[in-house]
Amino acid sequence: MELPRLVVGAILVDRLDRPSRVLAARRTAPPALAGRWELPGGKVEPGERPEDALHRELAEELGVEVRLGAELLPDDGGTWPLTPGLVLRAWWCELTTGEPQAGVAHDALCWTTAADVADLAWLDPDRPLVARIAAALAARRTAAEGRLGP
Ligand SMILES: Nc1nc2c([nH]c(=O)n2[C@H]2C[C@H](O)[C@@H](COP(=O)(O)OP(=O)(O)OP(=O)(O)O)O2)c(=O)[nH]1
């Protein structure tokens, strides 16, 4: 059986040490996914390290460089399922160079907060991540900094 293809995504926040906003990107293609919001990123190429793929995709799609923080892991510590053939890994990150600009992959970018991040029409498989991101923004902590909540 073939292994699922790995997709990498950026949870790009205003600052890793006290995040209050995350960047969402609206897809332009394919038609079935156009208009839905996602974490910027894309597929890892054969032989490419996932973190390198994320830097490459962010440069290509948004024209920025970032510093990577911790990975946002699902409860089982593995990967986030997208479709039968695709899984996602996502990292918290902050900008080091440039301001994000929508290229051909996206027709809108939006900085969202804990209060409104879940209101966007995210791709369906992103919903569990968005819930975790919203909780982290509300707590002003990334998932790296221990258990959320009291
Ligand atoms: N980038 C990204 N893709 C996601 C997310 N959630 C989700 O289901 N996907 C899906 C949509 C696509 O089917 C796939 C990513 O493919 P892509 O089209 O962004 O990859 P790519 O930039 O490498 O483009 P290509 O080589 O396929 O042309 O993963 C997400 O949050 N971010």
The ligand as an SDF file (V2000), in Angstrom:
LIG
                    3D

 32 34  0  0  0  0  0  0  0  0999 V2000
   -1.6420   23.8960    1.8520 N   0  0  0  0  0  0  0  0  0  0  0  0
   -2.6620   23.3060    2.4720 C   0  0  0  0  0  0  0  0  0  0  0  0
   -3.3010   22.2600    1.8790 N   0  0  0  0  0  0  0  0  0  0  0  0
   -4.3360   21.7250    2.5480 C   0  0  0  0  0  0  0  0  0  0  0  0
   -4.7520   22.1880    3.8100 C   0  0  0  0  0  0  0  0  0  0  0  0
   -5.8250   21.4590    4.2110 N   0  0  0  0  0  0  0  0  0  0  0  0
   -6.0900   20.5580    3.2330 C   0  0  0  0  0  0  0  0  0  0  0  0
   -6.9900   19.7200    3.2200 O   0  0  0  0  0  0  0  0  0  0  0  0
   -5.1640   20.7200    2.2130 N   0  0  0  0  0  0  0  0  0  0  0  0
   -5.1300   19.9260    0.9880 C   0  0  0  0  0  0  0  0  0  0  0  0
   -5.5270   20.7170   -0.2250 C   0  0  0  0  0  0  0  0  0  0  0  0
   -4.7410   20.0490   -1.3160 C   0  0  0  0  0  0  0  0  0  0  0  0
   -5.4830   18.9130   -1.7660 O   0  0  0  0  0  0  0  0  0  0  0  0
   -3.4810   19.5660   -0.6080 C   0  0  0  0  0  0  0  0  0  0  0  0
   -2.3330   20.5150   -0.7480 C   0  0  0  0  0  0  0  0  0  0  0  0
   -2.0250   20.6670   -2.0710 O   0  0  0  0  0  0  0  0  0  0  0  0
   -1.5310   22.0370   -2.7210 P   0  0  0  0  0  0  0  0  0  0  0  0
   -2.2400   22.2130   -3.9960 O   0  0  0  0  0  0  0  0  0  0  0  0
   -1.6440   23.1540   -1.7120 O   0  0  0  0  0  0  0  0  0  0  0  0
   -0.0100   21.6580   -2.9370 O   0  0  0  0  0  0  0  0  0  0  0  0
    1.0890   22.3470   -3.8340 P   0  0  0  0  0  0  0  0  0  0  0  0
    1.1150   23.8180   -3.5150 O   0  0  0  0  0  0  0  0  0  0  0  0
    2.3240   21.5590   -3.5660 O   0  0  0  0  0  0  0  0  0  0  0  0
    0.5700   22.2320   -5.3080 O   0  0  0  0  0  0  0  0  0  0  0  0
    0.6260   21.0900   -6.4290 P   0  0  0  0  0  0  0  0  0  0  0  0
    2.0310   20.5630   -6.4420 O   0  0  0  0  0  0  0  0  0  0  0  0
   -0.3890   20.0460   -6.0600 O   0  0  0  0  0  0  0  0  0  0  0  0
    0.2190   21.8410   -7.6600 O   0  0  0  0  0  0  0  0  0  0  0  0
   -3.8280   19.4500    0.7700 O   0  0  0  0  0  0  0  0  0  0  0  0
   -4.0850   23.2800    4.4010 C   0  0  0  0  0  0  0  0  0  0  0  0
   -4.4110   23.7790    5.4950 O   0  0  0  0  0  0  0  0  0  0  0  0
   -3.0430   23.8120    3.7040 N   0  0  0  0  0  0  0  0  0  0  0  0
  1  2  1  0
  2  3  2  0
  2 32  1  0
  3  4  1  0
  4  5  2  0
  4  9  1  0
  5  6  1  0
  5 30  1  0
  6  7  1  0
  7  8  2  0
  7  9  1  0
  9 10  1  0
 10 11  1  0
 10 29  1  0
 11 12  1  0
 12 13  1  0
 12 14  1  0
 14 15  1  0
 14 29  1  0
 15 16  1  0
 16 17  1  0
 17 18  2  0
 17 19  1  0
 17 20  1  0
 20 21  1  0
 21 22  2  0
 21 23  1  0
 21 24  1  0
 24 25  1  0
 25 26  2  0
 25 27  1  0
 25 28  1  0
 30 31  2  0
 30 32  1  0
M  END
$$$$
